[in-house]
């Protein structure tokens, strides 16, 4: 399955000529290429497909979608584990970098 999943941009950095960042998908944090969305700012929500942010989306719509995806359970977590850059790192991390449990199980509040 290949989903476009909304996430919140929590880190921006310029890796040479490519804009990269860290995106939070309701508790699951992954690296994403932001080159297709150069206007994105910290705190914005983007739709990420196979490791690339393909569009910006408003927060309300992103949180609704994350809530629906949370109800799908492990399907989303499994998709994020295979998504783009950062695949070698654990897909689910706490703020301190340690593995977390129960990501995407708190509904939209987890992404806030």
C-alpha positions as CSV (number, residue, x, y, z in Angstrom):
1,X,0.0,0.0,0.0
2,X,1.2,3.5,-0.7
3,X,-0.5,6.2,1.3
4,X,-0.1,10.0,1.3
5,X,-0.1,10.7,5.1
6,X,-0.4,14.1,6.7
7,X,2.2,15.1,9.2
8,X,3.4,18.2,11.1
9,X,6.8,19.6,10.1
10,X,8.9,19.8,13.3
11,X,12.3,20.4,11.9
12,X,13.7,22.0,8.8
13,X,17.2,21.8,7.4
14,X,19.0,22.4,4.1
15,X,21.0,19.3,3.2
16,X,23.1,20.9,0.5
17,X,20.7,21.7,-2.4
18,X,17.7,19.8,-0.9
19,X,15.3,21.0,1.8
20,X,14.8,18.2,4.3
21,X,13.0,18.0,7.6
22,X,11.5,15.8,10.3
23,X,7.7,15.3,10.1
24,X,5.6,14.0,13.0
25,X,2.7,11.7,12.0
26,X,0.7,11.6,15.2
27,X,3.7,10.4,17.2
28,X,5.7,8.6,14.5
29,X,8.6,10.8,13.4
30,X,10.3,10.4,10.0
31,X,12.7,12.2,7.8
32,X,11.1,13.7,4.6
33,X,12.3,15.5,1.6
34,X,10.6,18.9,1.4
35,X,11.9,20.0,-2.0
36,X,8.4,19.9,-3.6
37,X,7.0,22.2,-0.8
38,X,9.7,24.9,-0.4
39,X,7.2,27.3,1.1
40,X,6.6,25.1,4.2
41,X,7.4,26.5,7.6
42,X,7.8,24.9,11.0
43,X,4.4,23.8,12.3
44,X,2.9,23.4,8.9
45,X,1.2,20.2,7.9
46,X,2.2,18.4,4.7
47,X,1.1,15.2,2.9
48,X,4.0,12.8,2.6
49,X,4.1,10.0,0.0
50,X,7.1,7.6,0.0
51,X,9.3,10.0,1.9
52,X,8.5,13.2,-0.1
53,X,6.2,16.0,1.0
54,X,3.9,16.5,-2.0
55,X,1.6,19.2,-0.8
56,X,0.8,21.4,2.1
57,X,-2.5,20.8,3.9
58,X,-4.4,22.8,6.6
59,X,-4.2,21.6,10.2
60,X,-7.9,20.8,10.6
61,X,-7.9,18.5,7.6
62,X,-4.6,16.9,8.6
63,X,-5.9,16.2,12.2
64,X,-9.1,14.7,10.8
65,X,-7.2,12.4,8.5
66,X,-4.7,11.4,11.3
67,X,-7.7,10.5,13.4
68,X,-9.2,8.2,10.7
69,X,-5.8,6.7,10.0
70,X,-5.4,6.0,13.8
71,X,-8.5,3.9,13.6
72,X,-6.8,1.7,11.0
73,X,-4.2,0.5,13.5
74,X,-1.0,-1.2,12.4
75,X,-1.5,-0.5,8.7
76,X,-0.3,3.0,9.0
77,X,2.6,2.2,11.3
78,X,3.7,-0.5,8.8
79,X,3.5,2.0,5.9
80,X,5.5,4.6,7.8
81,X,8.2,2.0,8.7
82,X,8.9,1.7,4.9
83,X,8.6,5.4,4.0
84,X,11.5,7.2,2.5
85,X,14.7,8.5,4.2
86,X,15.3,7.4,7.8
87,X,14.1,3.8,7.2
88,X,17.0,2.4,9.2
89,X,16.0,4.3,12.4
90,X,13.1,3.1,14.6
91,X,9.9,4.4,13.1
92,X,8.4,5.3,16.5
93,X,10.3,7.6,18.8
94,X,9.7,9.7,21.9
95,X,11.1,13.3,22.0
96,X,14.2,11.9,23.7
97,X,14.8,9.5,20.8
98,X,13.8,6.3,22.7
99,X,11.3,3.9,21.1
100,X,7.7,4.7,22.0
101,X,4.6,2.5,22.1
102,X,1.1,3.2,21.1
103,X,1.8,5.8,18.3
104,X,-1.3,6.7,16.4
105,X,-3.5,5.3,19.1
106,X,-4.6,8.5,20.7
107,X,-6.6,9.9,17.8
108,X,-5.9,13.5,16.5
109,X,-4.7,14.6,19.9
110,X,-1.5,12.6,19.3
111,X,-0.6,14.9,16.4
112,X,-1.3,18.1,18.2
